[in-house]
């Protein structure tokens, strides 16, 4: 394939000349890791969804990338809610130009109602979505945690 044909086969945005993969590459150049700001009740530190979002959101704006999350399937087993999701990184100047990954995550409704029965609520969905997005972004952008001991 010639260089001209290869350029035509990519979804470049005429304003910047960058397709979504090139925009993601530029974001990777600017952020390489995330600080472990979360602390578990057992004492270990971890990277939170908010930590990852904070490290990337400004760069998404700068490089013209939007993140979309779509739930594609739902499975519930008692208090465990499993969500199959598609995470898309979208070129804001050419929305058909996107990178997609498929992820699965579970969340657990841990509370109880006053009568002792399980509290089935929306918290499990939020937990599942947050975890899936965090893991997809950590892996897609090759982000590492800091050297804070676990």
PLY file of the C-alpha trace (Angstrom):
ply
format ascii 1.0
element vertex 150
property float x
property float y
property float z
element edge 149
property int vertex1
property int vertex2
end_header
0.00 0.00 0.00
1.40 3.41 -0.91
1.72 6.21 1.64
-1.07 8.10 -0.13
-3.41 5.10 0.05
-2.51 4.52 3.70
-3.32 8.16 4.56
-6.66 7.88 2.78
-7.55 4.76 4.78
-7.22 6.57 8.14
-9.91 8.81 9.54
-7.87 11.96 9.88
-9.47 15.18 10.97
-8.64 17.86 8.39
-8.33 20.57 11.07
-5.57 18.83 13.06
-4.48 16.01 10.77
-4.80 13.59 13.70
-7.06 10.55 13.85
-8.27 9.18 17.18
-5.32 6.79 17.55
-2.86 9.63 16.99
-4.73 11.77 19.53
-4.54 8.93 22.04
-0.80 8.69 21.35
-0.42 12.40 22.18
-2.30 11.90 25.45
0.01 8.96 26.29
3.00 11.25 25.74
1.71 13.65 28.39
0.52 11.29 31.13
2.30 8.11 32.13
1.00 7.35 35.59
-1.60 8.02 38.25
-1.07 8.65 41.95
-2.60 6.11 44.33
-4.86 8.49 46.26
-7.42 5.93 47.44
-6.95 4.14 50.75
-8.74 0.90 51.58
-9.99 0.19 55.10
-7.36 -2.58 55.25
-4.66 0.08 54.81
-3.46 -0.41 51.25
-3.50 2.40 48.69
-5.01 2.18 45.21
-5.81 4.22 42.10
-9.41 5.43 42.11
-11.73 6.12 39.20
-11.57 9.81 40.13
-7.74 9.73 40.04
-7.76 8.35 36.50
-10.47 10.75 35.32
-8.60 13.73 36.79
-5.37 12.71 35.06
-7.04 12.39 31.65
-9.96 14.85 31.44
-7.91 17.96 30.65
-5.93 16.06 28.02
-9.16 14.81 26.44
-10.19 18.44 25.98
-6.74 19.50 24.76
-6.49 16.71 22.15
-10.17 16.61 21.14
-11.11 13.19 22.48
-14.39 12.26 24.12
-15.07 9.10 26.11
-18.42 7.35 25.70
-19.68 4.45 27.83
-22.48 2.20 26.60
-23.97 -0.68 28.59
-24.49 -3.54 26.13
-25.77 -6.26 28.49
-26.79 -6.64 32.13
-26.67 -9.76 34.33
-27.87 -9.90 37.93
-27.22 -12.75 40.34
-28.65 -11.82 43.72
-26.83 -8.74 44.92
-24.16 -8.96 42.20
-24.76 -6.87 39.10
-22.61 -7.56 36.03
-22.41 -5.09 33.17
-20.98 -5.66 29.72
-19.92 -2.27 28.38
-18.36 -0.70 25.33
-15.94 2.15 26.00
-15.35 4.43 22.99
-12.72 7.13 22.62
-14.09 9.48 19.98
-12.44 12.10 17.78
-14.61 15.13 18.61
-13.94 16.66 15.20
-14.98 13.50 13.36
-17.24 11.36 15.60
-17.20 8.33 13.28
-13.45 8.08 14.03
-13.31 6.12 17.28
-11.52 3.40 19.17
-13.70 0.89 21.03
-13.01 -1.73 23.69
-15.42 -4.12 25.37
-15.23 -4.67 29.12
-17.11 -6.51 31.85
-17.32 -5.49 35.49
-19.37 -6.41 38.54
-20.71 -4.39 41.44
-22.25 -5.65 44.65
-25.20 -4.17 46.54
-23.95 -4.59 50.08
-26.60 -2.80 52.05
-29.73 -4.11 53.70
-33.18 -2.67 54.10
-34.63 -2.11 57.59
-36.32 -5.53 57.36
-32.94 -7.22 56.69
-33.60 -8.00 53.04
-30.94 -7.10 50.43
-30.97 -3.50 49.25
-31.00 -3.79 45.46
-30.25 -0.28 44.22
-28.33 1.66 41.61
-25.06 1.68 43.55
-23.96 -1.60 41.99
-24.38 -0.15 38.49
-22.28 2.88 39.39
-19.61 0.69 40.95
-19.50 -1.54 37.87
-19.31 1.37 35.45
-16.65 3.21 37.43
-14.46 0.12 37.70
-14.83 -0.75 34.01
-13.98 2.77 32.85
-11.02 3.01 35.23
-9.56 -0.30 34.07
-10.16 0.46 30.37
-8.39 3.81 30.70
-5.51 2.42 32.74
-4.92 -0.25 30.09
-5.64 1.84 26.97
-3.34 4.67 28.06
-0.70 2.33 29.58
-0.94 4.13 32.91
1.00 2.84 35.89
0.47 3.54 39.56
3.03 5.45 41.55
5.53 3.79 43.88
3.37 4.28 46.97
3.56 0.95 48.85
0.37 -1.13 48.83
0 1
1 2
2 3
3 4
4 5
5 6
6 7
7 8
8 9
9 10
10 11
11 12
12 13
13 14
14 15
15 16
16 17
17 18
18 19
19 20
20 21
21 22
22 23
23 24
24 25
25 26
26 27
27 28
28 29
29 30
30 31
31 32
32 33
33 34
34 35
35 36
36 37
37 38
38 39
39 40
40 41
41 42
42 43
43 44
44 45
45 46
46 47
47 48
48 49
49 50
50 51
51 52
52 53
53 54
54 55
55 56
56 57
57 58
58 59
59 60
60 61
61 62
62 63
63 64
64 65
65 66
66 67
67 68
68 69
69 70
70 71
71 72
72 73
73 74
74 75
75 76
76 77
77 78
78 79
79 80
80 81
81 82
82 83
83 84
84 85
85 86
86 87
87 88
88 89
89 90
90 91
91 92
92 93
93 94
94 95
95 96
96 97
97 98
98 99
99 100
100 101
101 102
102 103
103 104
104 105
105 106
106 107
107 108
108 109
109 110
110 111
111 112
112 113
113 114
114 115
115 116
116 117
117 118
118 119
119 120
120 121
121 122
122 123
123 124
124 125
125 126
126 127
127 128
128 129
129 130
130 131
131 132
132 133
133 134
134 135
135 136
136 137
137 138
138 139
139 140
140 141
141 142
142 143
143 144
144 145
145 146
146 147
147 148
148 149
